[in-house]
Structure formats: structure tokens, C-alpha cells
């Protein structure tokens, strides 16, 4: 009897569950009868407002129903659920006759809305108002920004699409309204009927096509060799007409970037490409990859000459450009979905971003944007960062990719323990090692360039990204040079490590060796930290005024109680100075300790650091008896 009751109760629960699911299933299968129409009004962007009207054509129903709509949640390139839904500041739904429709948000899912649709309704009209220029901590670059002279519209910010729609099938048409005499640049296909009208595009392409608008505009052709490159255009917007006239040497370097990339990869998964660049201080410095364009914003001073284009500013355009192949065309299978709300598996970002990081910096060097010496400096900076990354003892590099979107914001305390988006830079080191190993295994006959020719082979009519998995990467690597790639990936990427092993630099014709003087690194080198760096000896970094900026867990400084923010007042019997501090560390080989006077609240405390090895610094040096493989890797290719 109890079993019968339990069976009856279970059956009842199942039936109720099915009834609960039926409306959602019906919603998911409700197709539109044609393209979505969207009209975007950006004429109030200088007031930090953008408005859009959407029209969604529906199949006529005899009875009333609910339609489920989604606001884009997982926008490609963000690597997380960061669609800026919080910035909506007005939302109304009407039918074709103007009757107001009720809507509500789905409990527990702020990106999903349901709209009550009356019988006979054949169209939903949506009026959406959006607040631009909001903090970028969650939107990761796919947002809207504007000033009196220039603006950026990320189309996904203004979109609602029906549940069940396939973003590679559902079409959308765009009409733009911008201030008089402003120019529009985007990779969306244009209509011949109107300067502000566009041909239908899929939802994937629409969301993937940022729109830059502005009063001051100039374009530059970036193709040196039409026989190997489809059309490439650099679109420059600025706060004044003079600032759109970029330094001719900078433009030439970008042309060489396009040429060297064509030679590196050998094919193009697009028929034309648009590099959209805002040279302005009125928009936040930013960039994001796209399949047929890139969105970039840099400050004016960074582009006045090739010498002034340094660090992150120099990296931005090549990095986002290489993503057209690595990330946009070839994409991890777990990140390739048919909508913008299904959660993505980002563990293969060590390929998506790590390989792009390597190829972007490689193209920088081959195109002359970065010298060989600067590349070696970058390599050393990332090697030391990896060697001092303590978090690898509990979190694998693969997990920094899997947990990407929760690691984007920095931590003021113990960031090396928590780890950050290390798949970028340590991913770059992995692919540099792969390049070196391929050259060694093949006796120089094959390189990572050959892997790129194979892995990224594409044609101009590509419309949908090509998915890959971990095994596909291994298969392509083995086709170029057979090796234990599976084991290497397991060790480098997917396993916990006590410490980073940098010995692969031996394959490049270099070695890491200790010395009494630090390697000279210019202050503008990307990711080069400032301060008094004695991580290799005392396990800490200090500011010039003697405050502790970083302590390595388990290092000597940590063992005596020094922590971030500790103020060192004196060295031995004297007041603090950088020179006295470094001299005291150097003399420790004789004195067997370093004496420091620190402030602890209102008290002054003397600390004795037991140390007898003097100043120690790792340096990256050439092994003159070996071939300089790194120099061979960085050599420009000839068309």
C-alpha cells in the first residue's frame, strides 16, 4: 500500500512537472515569421542614452500565449555571463495596434523575460532605452560609450531575441540614426538604399559587429599584397580632425601586421576585414575581438609615432586582429552555442587566448612593431611572473580558464595565490615552447606556422565558427611533428605544480641563470612591475619609499611577518633609503642577516632577516654555443 501511494505521488509529481514545462517548451518552439527589425537611435549618446525599437514578427495564434525573450547573457569575447542587462533604463512592449503588453522577468534568471501576447497578435514591438558609459567591470568591452564627437554601439546591448531562435538562422535588419554629418563604421553589410541602412544579417553576425560613429573620421587601406590578402581597412575616429591623421609609420606597421599575419596563417576566413579604431581620451581604453572586424580604443598620445606605441597599447590591435582566426573562426566546442544564453565551457581558453597572445606578439615582432630585444624582455617578464606564481600549487592553469569570468577583477591582496586569467600569458609560454619543440623535432623543417596553416585553414565564405576540442589540437600538432603533446598539455596546463619549470628556454638557445644585478627591463615593457624587486632573494617587492607591495607566501619576508603595506623606516642604524637597503642585502653574505626597522601601528620594531646570499636575480641570457632559435622564430617572412 505504501508503495502504491509512493508510485501515485511520483506519477502526480511527474505530470505536474510536465505541465509546468509545457509552456516553456511551447515558447521555445515559437518561431518568428521573418527577420527581426531593429532601429537604433544614437543621437543622444552624448547624454549617455541610446534608444532602440525592435519589431518581432510572430505567427498568428488563435489564443493568447506567452513569448519568452532573452537579453544576450554570454556575449562572445566576454568569456562569462556579463551581458549588461542592468543598464536597461526603459522597456515597453506593444502589439501592432499599439496595445501595451504585460511582461515579467523569469524568477532566478534576470536575462529571460516573458511577454503576454493576445490572440491574433502578429507582431511584438519593443521600445528599449539603454544607459551608456557605465562601469566596465562586468560588460568586458561589449558596451556602449559616447561623447560629443565619438561613440561606440555594441548591438547586443539593445537586443532581445526569442527563446528557441538559432542565432545562425534568425535574421535581423538594422536602421541607424546618428547625429548629422557623423560617419558609421561596422562590418555589417550595407544597404545601397540608405547610408544608415543595412542588409539582413544573422543574430550571430549582428551581435559580433560593433558600430563606431563619429564626427571626425578617416580610413586607411592596409593591404600591401592583394595577391595574399583580401581588403583590409583601418577606420579611425577621433575627437578632432587632426587626430584622425595617424602617423604614417604607424599605419605602415599595421599594413605589415596584415601581411605578416597572412604569411603566418596562409588563409582568411572572411572576404574583407575592418579594424575600427577610436583615437580618443573620451572613451575608455578597450578592445574586443570579432570575426570580421575589431573594436579598439587607444589614447591619442599612443599613436603619434612608432616609438610612442608601447606595451598594452601596441599589443591591442594585433591581439584582437589575430582573434579573427583564433577564437572567432576556430572556437572551442564548449564555447560554441546556438544562442547567447547557454552557459559556455571556457577551459580551452589557454588555446583561444593563450595562442592568440603568442601569435599577436609574434606578429608584433615580425612586422617591426616590437624589436627582437623587446620580445626577449617580454619573454623574461612572463617567465619570472610564472616562476613567482604560487597559486599553481592548488589551481591548475586550465582552471584559470574554466573560472575565467570570476578572475577578471584584480585582487589587492595575495593575487598570486588566488591566480588571475593566467591562461593568457602562461598560455603564450606554452605555445612558444610548442613552436620551439616543433623546430627541434623536425630539424627546423617545420614550425608553429605550419600548425597555423593547418589548424586555421578557412575560406572567405565562412559564416559559422568551426569547433574544436582538446584532441583536435593534439591531432594537428602531431600532424606537424609527432611528440607526446597529450602528456605536455597534461603537465603544463592541467596538473597542479609545485613551481613553474622554465627550462624550455634551452630549446630557444637561452638559459636562466642567477646574477647579482637584475636584467635591464625598460619601465614601459608590458606587465613589467615597478618597485624594488627582491623576490629572487628576500621574497618581496617594495616601493621606493620603503612600503611592502608584495610578499611571496613562504618566502623569507613572509616568515618574519612582513606583509603588504608594512612600512620600513630604517635599515640597520640608518633611515630608510633604497640604496642602503640594497647595500644591506648585498652585504648579507658577510653579515649573515639584514636588519630592518619597521612601523607596526604606533610601535617601531626591529626585524632580523636571516640571509647570507647577497643580491640574487634571475636573468635570461644567450647560450652562445647554441643556435638562437628565438631569433629565427621572430624573423619576418617574405611574401
C-alpha positions as CSV (number, residue, x, y, z in Angstrom):
1,X,0.0,0.0,0.0
2,X,2.8,2.4,0.8
3,X,4.5,1.5,-2.4
4,X,1.3,2.3,-4.3
5,X,0.9,5.6,-2.6
6,X,4.6,6.5,-3.4
7,X,4.1,5.5,-7.0
8,X,0.9,7.5,-7.3
9,X,2.6,10.5,-5.7
10,X,5.6,10.2,-8.0
11,X,3.3,10.0,-11.1
12,X,1.4,13.1,-9.9
13,X,4.7,15.0,-9.4
14,X,5.8,13.9,-12.9
15,X,2.6,15.1,-14.5
16,X,2.8,18.4,-12.7
17,X,6.4,18.8,-13.8
18,X,5.4,18.1,-17.4
19,X,2.6,20.6,-17.2
20,X,5.0,23.1,-15.8
21,X,7.4,22.5,-18.6
22,X,4.9,22.6,-21.4
23,X,4.6,26.4,-21.6
24,X,8.4,26.8,-21.7
25,X,8.6,24.1,-24.5
26,X,5.9,25.9,-26.4
27,X,7.7,29.2,-26.0
28,X,11.0,27.6,-27.1
29,X,9.4,26.3,-30.3
30,X,7.6,29.6,-31.2
31,X,9.3,30.7,-34.4
32,X,9.3,34.2,-35.9
33,X,7.9,34.6,-39.4
34,X,10.7,36.8,-40.7
35,X,13.7,38.9,-39.7
36,X,13.7,41.0,-36.6
37,X,13.8,44.7,-37.4
38,X,15.8,47.0,-35.2
39,X,16.1,50.7,-35.3
40,X,18.9,52.2,-33.2
41,X,18.8,55.9,-32.3
42,X,22.2,57.1,-31.1
43,X,21.6,60.8,-31.3
44,X,21.5,61.2,-27.5
45,X,24.7,59.2,-27.0
46,X,26.4,62.4,-25.7
47,X,23.8,62.4,-23.0
48,X,24.7,58.7,-22.2
49,X,21.4,57.4,-23.6
50,X,20.7,55.1,-26.6
51,X,17.2,54.0,-27.7
52,X,16.1,51.1,-29.9
53,X,12.8,49.9,-31.4
54,X,12.6,46.3,-32.2
55,X,9.8,44.6,-34.2
56,X,9.4,40.8,-33.9
57,X,7.0,39.2,-36.4
58,X,5.0,36.3,-34.9
59,X,2.9,33.6,-36.2
60,X,-0.7,34.4,-35.6
61,X,-2.3,32.4,-32.7
62,X,-6.0,31.8,-32.0
63,X,-5.5,32.1,-28.3
64,X,-3.4,34.2,-26.0
65,X,0.0,33.0,-25.1
66,X,3.4,33.9,-23.6
67,X,6.5,34.5,-25.6
68,X,9.9,34.1,-23.9
69,X,12.6,36.6,-24.9
70,X,16.3,36.7,-23.9
71,X,18.7,39.5,-23.4
72,X,22.2,38.4,-24.5
73,X,23.9,36.9,-21.5
74,X,27.1,35.1,-22.7
75,X,28.3,37.6,-25.4
76,X,31.2,36.1,-27.4
77,X,34.5,37.5,-26.4
78,X,33.4,38.2,-22.8
79,X,34.1,34.6,-21.6
80,X,31.4,35.0,-19.0
81,X,27.8,35.8,-18.3
82,X,28.4,39.5,-18.5
83,X,25.6,40.9,-20.7
84,X,25.0,44.4,-19.3
85,X,21.3,43.9,-18.7
86,X,21.4,46.2,-15.6
87,X,21.9,49.2,-17.9
88,X,18.4,49.0,-19.4
89,X,16.5,52.1,-18.3
90,X,13.3,51.7,-20.1
91,X,11.4,48.8,-21.6
92,X,7.9,48.6,-23.1
93,X,6.1,46.0,-25.3
94,X,3.2,46.7,-27.6
95,X,1.3,44.8,-30.3
96,X,1.0,46.1,-33.9
97,X,-2.1,48.1,-32.9
98,X,-0.3,49.9,-30.1
99,X,-1.8,48.0,-27.2
100,X,0.6,47.8,-24.2
101,X,1.6,44.2,-23.3
102,X,2.5,42.9,-19.9
103,X,5.9,41.4,-19.2
104,X,7.8,39.9,-16.3
105,X,11.2,38.6,-15.5
106,X,11.8,34.9,-15.0
107,X,12.4,34.0,-11.4
108,X,16.1,33.3,-10.8
109,X,17.1,34.4,-14.4
110,X,17.3,38.1,-14.9
111,X,18.2,37.8,-18.6
112,X,14.9,36.0,-19.5
113,X,11.6,37.8,-19.9
114,X,8.1,36.6,-20.7
115,X,5.6,38.7,-22.6
116,X,1.8,38.2,-22.5
117,X,0.7,38.1,-26.2
118,X,-3.1,38.4,-27.0
119,X,-4.8,36.2,-29.6
120,X,-4.3,37.4,-33.2
121,X,-1.1,39.3,-32.4
122,X,1.3,39.1,-35.3
123,X,4.0,41.4,-34.1
124,X,5.7,42.5,-30.9
125,X,7.1,46.0,-30.8
126,X,9.8,46.7,-28.2
127,X,10.9,50.1,-27.1
128,X,14.2,49.8,-25.2
129,X,16.2,52.6,-23.6
130,X,19.9,52.0,-22.6
131,X,22.2,53.9,-20.3
132,X,25.7,54.1,-21.8
133,X,29.1,54.9,-20.3
134,X,28.6,52.6,-17.3
135,X,31.4,50.9,-15.3
136,X,33.0,48.2,-17.5
137,X,33.7,45.7,-14.7
138,X,31.0,43.3,-15.9
139,X,30.5,44.1,-19.6
140,X,34.1,43.3,-20.6
141,X,34.1,45.6,-23.6
142,X,30.8,44.8,-25.3
143,X,29.0,48.0,-24.2
144,X,28.0,51.5,-25.4
145,X,30.0,54.6,-24.9
146,X,29.8,58.1,-26.3
147,X,30.8,61.8,-26.2
148,X,30.0,64.9,-28.2
149,X,32.3,63.7,-31.0
150,X,32.5,59.9,-31.0
151,X,30.6,56.9,-29.9
152,X,30.6,53.0,-29.8
153,X,27.4,50.9,-30.0
154,X,27.7,47.2,-29.2
155,X,24.5,45.9,-30.8
156,X,23.9,43.1,-28.3
157,X,23.2,45.8,-25.6
158,X,20.0,46.7,-27.5
159,X,18.8,43.2,-28.4
160,X,16.0,40.9,-27.3
161,X,15.6,37.6,-29.2
162,X,13.0,34.8,-28.9
163,X,13.8,31.7,-27.0
164,X,14.4,28.8,-29.4
165,X,15.9,31.0,-32.2
166,X,19.1,29.8,-33.7
167,X,21.5,32.7,-34.0
168,X,22.9,31.3,-37.2
169,X,19.4,31.2,-38.8
170,X,17.5,34.0,-37.4
171,X,17.9,37.2,-39.4
172,X,17.8,40.8,-38.3
173,X,17.8,44.1,-40.2
174,X,19.2,47.3,-38.8
175,X,18.5,51.0,-39.3
176,X,20.7,53.6,-37.6
177,X,20.0,57.2,-36.6
178,X,23.1,59.2,-35.8
179,X,23.9,62.9,-35.4
180,X,24.1,64.9,-38.7
181,X,27.4,64.6,-40.6
182,X,28.6,61.6,-38.4
183,X,30.2,58.6,-40.1
184,X,29.2,55.0,-39.3
185,X,31.7,52.1,-39.4
186,X,30.8,48.5,-38.9
187,X,31.4,45.1,-40.5
188,X,27.6,44.7,-41.0
189,X,26.7,44.5,-44.7
190,X,25.4,47.8,-46.0
191,X,22.2,48.5,-48.0
192,X,22.5,50.6,-51.2
193,X,19.2,52.3,-50.4
194,X,20.4,54.3,-47.4
195,X,23.7,55.3,-45.8
196,X,22.2,54.3,-42.4
197,X,20.5,51.1,-43.6
198,X,21.9,47.6,-43.6
199,X,21.2,44.3,-45.2
200,X,19.8,41.4,-43.2
201,X,22.4,39.6,-41.1
202,X,22.2,36.6,-38.7
203,X,21.9,37.4,-35.0
204,X,25.5,36.0,-34.6
205,X,26.9,38.4,-37.0
206,X,24.8,41.3,-35.7
207,X,26.0,40.9,-32.1
208,X,29.5,40.3,-33.4
209,X,29.7,43.6,-35.3
210,X,30.4,46.7,-33.1
211,X,29.4,50.1,-34.6
212,X,31.6,53.1,-34.2
213,X,30.3,56.5,-35.1
214,X,31.8,59.9,-35.0
215,X,32.1,63.4,-36.3
216,X,35.8,63.1,-37.3
217,X,36.8,60.1,-39.4
218,X,39.5,58.9,-41.8
219,X,40.1,55.5,-43.3
220,X,43.4,53.8,-44.5
221,X,43.9,50.9,-46.8
222,X,46.1,48.2,-45.1
223,X,46.7,45.8,-47.9
224,X,50.3,45.7,-49.3
225,X,49.9,42.5,-51.3
226,X,46.5,41.9,-52.7
227,X,47.5,38.5,-54.0
228,X,47.7,37.2,-50.5
229,X,45.2,39.4,-48.6
230,X,41.5,40.3,-49.0
231,X,40.6,44.0,-48.5
232,X,41.5,45.4,-45.0
233,X,40.5,48.9,-43.9
234,X,41.6,50.8,-40.8
235,X,38.7,53.1,-39.7
236,X,39.9,55.9,-37.4
237,X,37.6,58.1,-35.3
238,X,38.9,60.8,-33.0
239,X,38.0,63.9,-31.1
240,X,39.3,66.2,-33.7
241,X,40.0,66.1,-37.4
242,X,43.8,66.4,-36.9
243,X,43.9,63.3,-34.7
244,X,42.4,61.1,-37.4
245,X,45.5,61.7,-39.5
246,X,47.6,58.9,-38.0
247,X,51.4,58.8,-38.1
248,X,52.3,57.3,-41.5
249,X,54.9,55.0,-39.9
250,X,52.3,53.6,-37.5
251,X,49.9,52.9,-40.4
252,X,52.7,51.2,-42.3
253,X,53.4,48.9,-39.3
254,X,49.7,47.9,-39.3
255,X,50.0,47.2,-43.0
256,X,53.0,44.9,-42.3
257,X,51.0,43.3,-39.5
258,X,48.3,42.3,-42.0
259,X,51.0,41.0,-44.4
260,X,52.8,39.0,-41.8
261,X,49.6,37.5,-40.4
262,X,48.6,36.4,-44.0
263,X,52.0,34.7,-44.3
264,X,51.8,33.2,-40.8
265,X,48.4,31.6,-41.3
266,X,48.0,31.3,-45.0
267,X,44.2,31.8,-45.4
268,X,41.4,34.1,-44.4
269,X,38.0,33.1,-43.0
270,X,36.5,36.4,-44.3
271,X,36.2,38.3,-47.6
272,X,37.2,41.6,-46.1
273,X,38.2,42.9,-42.6
274,X,37.6,46.2,-40.8
275,X,39.9,47.4,-38.0
276,X,37.8,50.0,-36.1
277,X,39.9,52.3,-34.0
278,X,39.0,55.2,-31.7
279,X,41.9,57.5,-31.0
280,X,40.4,59.4,-28.1
281,X,40.5,60.2,-24.5
282,X,36.8,60.5,-24.1
283,X,36.1,56.8,-24.3
284,X,37.7,54.1,-22.1
285,X,40.7,52.3,-23.4
286,X,39.4,49.0,-24.6
287,X,39.3,46.3,-27.3
288,X,37.3,43.2,-28.2
289,X,37.7,40.6,-30.9
290,X,35.2,40.0,-33.7
291,X,35.0,37.7,-36.8
292,X,35.1,40.4,-39.5
293,X,36.3,43.4,-37.5
294,X,38.0,44.5,-34.3
295,X,37.0,47.2,-31.9
296,X,39.8,49.2,-30.4
297,X,40.1,52.4,-28.4
298,X,43.5,53.9,-27.6
299,X,44.6,57.3,-26.2
300,X,45.8,59.8,-28.8
301,X,49.4,60.0,-27.5
302,X,50.0,56.3,-28.0
303,X,49.8,56.6,-31.8
304,X,51.8,59.8,-32.5
305,X,54.8,57.7,-33.5
306,X,56.0,54.1,-33.6
307,X,58.2,54.9,-30.6
308,X,55.2,56.0,-28.5
309,X,53.3,52.9,-29.3
310,X,54.3,50.6,-26.4
311,X,53.1,48.0,-24.0
312,X,49.4,47.2,-23.9
313,X,48.6,49.9,-26.5
314,X,50.9,48.3,-29.0
315,X,49.6,44.8,-28.3
316,X,45.9,45.7,-28.6
317,X,45.3,45.9,-32.4
318,X,47.5,42.8,-33.3
319,X,45.9,40.7,-30.5
320,X,42.3,41.5,-31.4
321,X,43.1,41.0,-35.1
322,X,44.6,37.5,-34.6
323,X,41.4,36.6,-32.8
324,X,39.7,36.6,-36.2
325,X,41.3,33.2,-36.7
326,X,41.9,32.0,-33.1
327,X,38.7,32.4,-31.1
328,X,36.2,33.7,-33.7
329,X,36.7,31.3,-36.6
330,X,38.2,28.3,-34.7
331,X,36.4,28.2,-31.4
332,X,36.4,25.6,-28.5
333,X,33.4,23.4,-28.9
334,X,32.3,24.2,-25.3
335,X,32.2,27.9,-26.3
336,X,30.2,27.5,-29.5
337,X,26.4,27.6,-28.8
338,X,23.4,28.4,-31.0
339,X,22.2,31.2,-28.6
340,X,23.6,33.9,-26.3
341,X,22.3,32.5,-23.0
342,X,23.5,28.9,-22.8
343,X,26.5,28.7,-20.4
344,X,29.9,28.1,-22.0
345,X,32.8,25.8,-21.1
346,X,35.8,28.1,-21.2
347,X,38.6,25.6,-20.2
348,X,40.2,25.7,-23.6
349,X,40.9,29.5,-23.3
350,X,44.6,28.5,-23.0
351,X,44.3,27.9,-26.7
352,X,41.7,30.6,-27.6
353,X,43.6,33.4,-25.7
354,X,47.0,31.8,-25.0
355,X,47.7,31.0,-28.6
356,X,46.3,34.4,-29.7
357,X,48.6,36.1,-27.1
358,X,51.6,34.3,-28.6
359,X,50.7,34.9,-32.3
360,X,49.8,38.5,-31.6
361,X,53.2,39.2,-30.0
362,X,54.9,37.2,-32.7
363,X,53.3,39.3,-35.4
364,X,54.3,42.4,-33.5
365,X,57.9,41.3,-33.8
366,X,57.7,40.2,-37.4
367,X,56.0,43.4,-38.5
368,X,58.5,45.6,-36.7
369,X,56.1,46.9,-34.1
370,X,58.3,45.3,-31.5
371,X,62.1,44.6,-31.8
372,X,63.6,41.3,-31.1
373,X,65.2,42.7,-27.9
374,X,61.8,43.9,-26.7
375,X,60.3,40.4,-27.3
376,X,63.1,38.8,-25.3
377,X,62.3,41.3,-22.5
378,X,58.7,40.4,-22.7
379,X,59.6,36.7,-22.5
380,X,61.7,37.3,-19.4
381,X,58.9,39.3,-17.7
382,X,56.4,36.4,-18.3
383,X,58.9,33.7,-17.2
384,X,59.5,35.5,-13.9
385,X,55.8,36.1,-13.4
386,X,55.2,32.4,-13.9
387,X,58.1,31.4,-11.6
388,X,56.6,33.6,-8.8
389,X,53.0,32.4,-9.3
390,X,52.3,30.5,-6.1
391,X,48.7,29.7,-6.9
392,X,49.6,26.9,-9.2
393,X,50.0,24.7,-6.2
394,X,46.3,24.5,-5.8
395,X,44.8,25.8,-9.1
396,X,45.8,24.5,-12.5
397,X,46.2,26.7,-15.5
398,X,43.2,25.0,-17.0
399,X,41.1,26.1,-14.0
400,X,42.1,29.7,-14.5
401,X,40.4,29.3,-17.9
402,X,37.4,27.4,-16.6
403,X,36.9,30.0,-14.0
404,X,37.8,32.9,-16.3
405,X,34.9,35.3,-15.6
406,X,35.3,35.3,-11.9
407,X,39.1,36.0,-12.1
408,X,38.9,39.1,-14.4
409,X,38.9,41.6,-11.5
410,X,42.2,42.0,-9.7
411,X,42.7,41.4,-6.0
412,X,44.7,43.8,-3.9
413,X,45.9,41.1,-1.6
414,X,47.5,37.8,-2.4
415,X,46.5,37.9,-6.1
416,X,49.2,35.3,-6.9
417,X,47.6,32.9,-4.5
418,X,44.1,33.4,-6.0
419,X,45.5,33.4,-9.5
420,X,44.2,35.6,-12.3
421,X,43.5,35.0,-16.0
422,X,46.9,33.3,-16.3
423,X,45.8,31.4,-19.4
424,X,46.8,34.5,-21.4
425,X,50.4,34.7,-20.5
426,X,51.3,31.2,-19.4
427,X,49.3,30.1,-22.5
428,X,51.6,32.2,-24.5
429,X,54.6,30.5,-22.9
430,X,53.1,27.1,-23.7
431,X,52.8,27.9,-27.4
432,X,56.3,29.4,-27.6
433,X,57.5,26.1,-26.2
434,X,55.4,24.2,-28.8
435,X,57.0,26.3,-31.5
436,X,60.5,25.6,-30.2
437,X,59.8,21.8,-29.9
438,X,58.3,21.5,-33.4
439,X,61.5,23.2,-34.8
440,X,63.7,20.8,-32.7
441,X,61.7,17.7,-33.6
442,X,61.7,18.5,-37.3
443,X,65.3,19.8,-37.5
444,X,64.0,23.2,-38.4
445,X,61.8,21.9,-41.3
446,X,58.5,22.6,-39.6
447,X,57.3,25.4,-37.3
448,X,54.2,26.5,-35.5
449,X,53.4,28.4,-38.7
450,X,52.7,25.1,-40.3
451,X,50.3,24.2,-37.4
452,X,48.6,27.6,-38.0
453,X,48.3,26.9,-41.8
454,X,46.6,23.6,-41.0
455,X,44.5,24.4,-37.9
456,X,43.2,27.8,-39.1
457,X,42.6,26.9,-42.8
458,X,39.5,28.7,-43.9
459,X,37.7,30.3,-46.8
460,X,36.1,33.7,-47.4
461,X,32.5,32.3,-47.3
462,X,32.8,31.2,-43.6
463,X,29.7,32.2,-41.7
464,X,29.7,29.9,-38.6
465,X,32.7,29.3,-36.3
466,X,34.5,25.9,-36.6
467,X,34.5,24.0,-33.4
468,X,37.5,22.1,-32.0
469,X,38.3,20.1,-28.9
470,X,41.5,19.2,-27.0
471,X,42.1,16.1,-29.1
472,X,41.8,18.2,-32.3
473,X,44.7,20.4,-31.1
474,X,46.8,17.3,-30.3
475,X,46.0,15.8,-33.7
476,X,47.0,18.9,-35.6
477,X,50.2,19.2,-33.6
478,X,51.1,15.5,-34.3
479,X,50.5,16.0,-38.0
480,X,53.2,18.7,-37.9
481,X,55.6,16.9,-35.6
482,X,54.9,13.7,-33.6
483,X,55.5,14.2,-29.9
484,X,53.9,13.5,-26.5
485,X,51.7,16.5,-26.8
486,X,49.0,15.0,-24.7
487,X,51.5,14.5,-21.9
488,X,52.9,18.0,-22.3
489,X,49.5,19.6,-22.1
490,X,48.7,17.5,-19.0
491,X,51.8,18.6,-17.3
492,X,51.9,22.3,-18.3
493,X,48.1,23.1,-18.3
494,X,46.1,20.5,-16.5
495,X,48.2,19.5,-13.5
496,X,49.0,21.1,-10.2
497,X,52.6,22.2,-9.9
498,X,54.9,23.0,-7.0
499,X,56.6,25.6,-9.2
500,X,56.9,26.6,-12.9
501,X,59.5,24.8,-14.9
502,X,61.2,27.4,-17.3
503,X,63.8,25.1,-18.7
504,X,62.2,25.0,-22.2
505,X,64.1,28.2,-22.9
506,X,67.1,25.9,-23.5
507,X,65.3,25.0,-26.8
508,X,65.4,28.6,-27.8
509,X,69.2,29.0,-27.4
510,X,68.9,30.7,-24.0
511,X,69.2,29.8,-20.3
512,X,68.1,31.3,-17.0
513,X,71.0,31.9,-14.6
514,X,71.3,33.8,-11.3
515,X,73.3,37.0,-11.1
516,X,74.0,39.9,-8.7
517,X,72.3,42.5,-11.0
518,X,68.8,42.5,-12.3
519,X,68.2,42.2,-16.0
520,X,67.6,45.6,-17.5
521,X,64.0,46.0,-18.5
522,X,62.5,49.3,-19.7
523,X,59.8,50.6,-17.5
524,X,57.2,50.7,-20.3
525,X,57.5,46.9,-21.0
526,X,54.1,45.3,-20.9
527,X,53.4,43.8,-17.4
528,X,56.7,44.8,-16.0
529,X,56.1,45.7,-12.4
530,X,57.9,48.6,-10.8
531,X,59.3,49.0,-7.3
532,X,62.3,47.4,-5.7
533,X,62.1,43.8,-6.7
534,X,63.9,41.3,-4.4
535,X,61.6,38.4,-5.0
536,X,64.5,36.2,-6.0
537,X,66.3,36.8,-2.7
538,X,64.1,38.0,0.1
539,X,60.7,37.1,-1.5
540,X,59.2,40.6,-1.6
541,X,58.7,43.8,-3.6
542,X,59.0,47.3,-2.1
543,X,58.0,50.8,-3.2
544,X,60.6,53.5,-3.4
545,X,59.6,54.9,0.0
546,X,60.0,51.5,1.7
547,X,56.5,50.2,1.8
548,X,56.0,46.5,1.1
549,X,54.0,46.0,-2.1
550,X,54.1,42.2,-2.3
551,X,55.2,39.3,-0.2
552,X,55.7,35.8,-1.5
553,X,54.0,33.2,0.7
554,X,56.6,31.0,2.4
555,X,59.5,33.3,1.4
556,X,61.9,34.9,3.9
557,X,60.0,38.2,4.2
558,X,56.8,36.3,4.9
559,X,58.5,34.1,7.5
560,X,59.4,37.2,9.6
561,X,56.0,38.8,9.5
562,X,56.3,41.4,6.7
563,X,53.1,41.9,4.8
564,X,51.6,44.2,2.1
565,X,51.5,47.8,3.4
566,X,54.3,47.3,6.0
567,X,56.4,50.5,6.2
568,X,60.2,50.0,6.6
569,X,61.5,53.0,8.5
570,X,65.2,52.2,8.7
571,X,67.9,49.8,7.5
572,X,70.4,48.8,10.2
573,X,71.2,52.0,12.2
574,X,70.1,54.4,9.4
575,X,66.9,55.8,8.0
576,X,65.4,54.0,5.0
577,X,66.7,54.6,1.5
578,X,66.7,52.3,-1.5
579,X,70.4,52.4,-1.8
580,X,71.0,51.5,1.9
581,X,68.5,48.7,1.6
582,X,70.1,47.1,-1.4
583,X,73.6,47.5,0.1
584,X,72.5,45.7,3.2
585,X,71.1,42.8,1.2
586,X,74.3,42.7,-0.8
587,X,76.5,42.6,2.3
588,X,74.4,39.8,3.8
589,X,76.9,37.3,2.5
590,X,79.2,38.8,5.2
591,X,76.8,39.9,7.9
592,X,74.5,36.8,7.6
593,X,71.4,38.9,8.1
594,X,69.5,42.0,7.0
595,X,68.3,44.3,9.8
596,X,65.2,46.4,9.2
597,X,63.2,48.8,11.4
598,X,59.5,48.7,10.6
599,X,56.4,50.6,11.9
600,X,53.7,48.5,13.5
601,X,51.0,50.9,14.3
602,X,52.5,53.3,17.0
603,X,55.4,50.9,17.7
604,X,58.8,50.7,15.9
605,X,60.0,47.1,15.7
606,X,63.4,45.7,14.7
607,X,63.4,42.7,12.4
608,X,66.4,40.4,11.7
609,X,66.1,38.6,8.4
610,X,68.5,35.6,8.5
611,X,70.0,35.8,5.0
612,X,73.5,35.2,3.7
613,X,73.3,35.0,-0.1
614,X,73.6,38.7,-1.1
615,X,71.5,40.1,-4.0
616,X,70.2,37.5,-6.4
617,X,68.4,37.9,-9.6
618,X,67.4,35.5,-12.3
619,X,68.4,36.6,-15.8
620,X,67.7,35.3,-19.3
621,X,71.0,35.0,-21.2
622,X,72.1,33.7,-24.6
623,X,73.7,30.3,-24.8
624,X,76.3,31.3,-27.4
625,X,77.2,27.6,-28.2
626,X,73.6,27.0,-29.3
627,X,71.6,28.3,-32.3
628,X,69.4,31.4,-31.5
629,X,66.1,29.7,-32.3
630,X,64.2,32.6,-30.8
631,X,65.7,35.0,-33.4
632,X,64.7,32.5,-36.1
633,X,61.1,32.5,-34.8
634,X,60.9,36.3,-34.8
635,X,62.3,36.8,-38.3
636,X,59.9,38.5,-40.7
637,X,58.5,36.4,-43.5
638,X,58.8,37.3,-47.2
639,X,55.7,37.4,-49.5
